[in-house]
Amino acid sequence: MSTQVWIAASLCLVIHLGFFTLEAVLFPQRTANFKAVEPAGELEIFIFSKEGRDNAKSLRVFAFNMGCYNLLLAVGVGYCLAISSRFPKEAATLLGYICFVMFAAGIVLGVTASWLWPAALAQSGVAFICLVLLRFLPAVLK
């Protein structure tokens, strides 16, 4: 696998480990202080209302679930990097699929929650770069 693909894949791994940390580790500890910036402010009003505080446990479960999803994507990328020297075609194929899932999830996030565009861009942008590199760098599948 080429150096450029390694770098892009490593960035995908780090980004998704970061999302895991935010969602599964830090969010449960900081649910009372959670604040999302949404143009209409509806989410903020919900979380700081009595109903929102009562539903904090549900929000923690949801955030933990999303964090584990991101952790599994990061583990998948790490696995691809680990096997890439011995099984380059298989690693590139699996990495392509994982990056496609990351890219698609980032697009869905950007479309459904436009105020979270920085997170959507981080998730989908680097995965898209990795996909392009996998497709167009001939050294990947040597």
C-alpha positions in Angstrom: 0.0 0.0 0.0 1.4 3.4 -0.9 2.5 6.0 1.7 -0.3 8.3 0.7 -2.9 5.7 1.3 -1.3 4.8 4.7 -1.4 8.5 5.7 -5.0 9.0 4.7 -6.1 5.7 6.3 -4.2 6.6 9.5 -6.0 9.9 9.6 -9.4 8.1 9.2 -8.3 5.9 12.1 -7.4 8.8 14.3 -10.5 10.8 13.5 -12.7 7.8 14.4 -10.9 7.1 17.6 -11.5 10.8 18.4 -15.2 10.4 17.7 -15.2 7.3 19.9 -13.6 9.2 22.7 -16.0 12.1 22.4 -19.1 10.0 22.2 -18.5 7.0 24.4 -16.0 8.3 26.9 -16.5 12.0 27.4 -20.2 12.4 26.5 -21.5 10.2 29.4 -19.4 12.2 31.9 -20.6 15.6 30.5 -24.2 15.0 29.6 -25.3 17.8 32.0 -23.0 20.2 30.2 -23.7 19.0 26.6 -24.5 21.9 24.3 -25.1 21.6 20.6 -25.1 24.6 18.4 -28.1 24.4 16.2 -29.6 27.4 14.3 -33.0 27.0 15.8 -31.6 26.0 19.2 -34.2 23.3 19.6 -31.7 20.6 20.7 -30.2 22.9 23.3 -33.6 23.8 24.7 -34.5 20.1 24.9 -31.3 19.1 26.7 -31.5 21.8 29.3 -35.2 21.4 29.9 -36.6 19.0 32.6 -37.6 16.6 29.9 -34.1 16.7 28.4 -32.4 16.0 31.8 -34.8 13.2 32.3 -33.8 11.7 29.0 -30.0 12.1 29.6 -29.7 8.4 30.2 -31.1 7.7 26.8 -28.8 10.2 25.2 -25.8 8.6 26.9 -26.8 5.2 25.5 -27.2 6.6 22.0 -23.9 8.4 22.2 -22.1 5.3 23.5 -23.6 3.2 20.7 -22.4 5.8 18.1 -19.0 5.8 19.8 -18.7 2.0 19.5 -19.6 2.2 15.8 -16.7 4.7 15.3 -14.4 2.5 17.3 -15.2 -0.5 15.1 -14.5 1.5 12.0 -11.1 2.6 13.4 -10.3 -1.0 14.3 -11.2 -2.1 10.8 -8.8 0.5 9.3 -6.1 -0.6 11.7 -6.6 -4.2 10.7 -6.3 -3.2 7.0 -3.0 -1.4 7.7 -1.7 -4.3 9.7 -2.3 -6.9 6.9 -1.4 -4.6 4.0 2.2 -5.7 3.6 1.2 -9.4 3.4 -2.1 -9.1 1.7 -2.2 -5.8 -0.2 -5.1 -6.5 -2.5 -7.3 -7.8 0.3 -6.4 -5.0 2.6 -7.1 -2.4 -0.1 -10.5 -3.9 -0.9 -11.5 -4.0 2.8 -10.1 -0.5 3.4 -12.1 0.7 0.4 -15.3 -0.6 1.8 -14.7 0.8 5.3 -13.8 4.2 3.8 -17.0 4.1 1.7 -19.0 3.5 4.9 -17.2 6.4 6.6 -17.8 8.6 3.6 -21.5 7.7 3.3 -22.1 8.2 7.1 -20.5 11.6 6.9 -22.8 12.6 4.0 -25.8 11.4 5.9 -24.7 13.4 9.0 -24.2 16.5 6.9 -27.6 16.2 5.2 -29.6 15.4 8.4 -27.8 17.7 10.8 -26.3 20.6 8.8 -25.1 22.4 11.9 -22.7 19.5 12.4 -21.0 20.1 9.0 -17.4 20.2 10.5 -17.8 16.7 11.9 -19.4 15.5 8.7 -16.6 17.0 6.7 -14.0 15.4 8.9 -15.7 12.0 8.7 -16.4 12.0 4.9 -13.5 14.2 3.6 -10.6 12.1 4.7 -12.4 8.9 3.8 -13.1 10.3 0.3 -9.4 11.2 -0.1 -8.5 7.6 0.9 -11.0 6.2 -1.6 -9.6 8.4 -4.4 -6.1 7.4 -3.6 -7.1 3.7 -3.5 -8.6 4.0 -6.9 -6.0 6.1 -8.7 -2.7 5.2 -7.3 -1.4 2.2 -9.2 1.1 1.3 -6.4 -1.8 0.3 -4.1 -2.6 -3.0 -5.9 0.9 -4.1 -6.9 
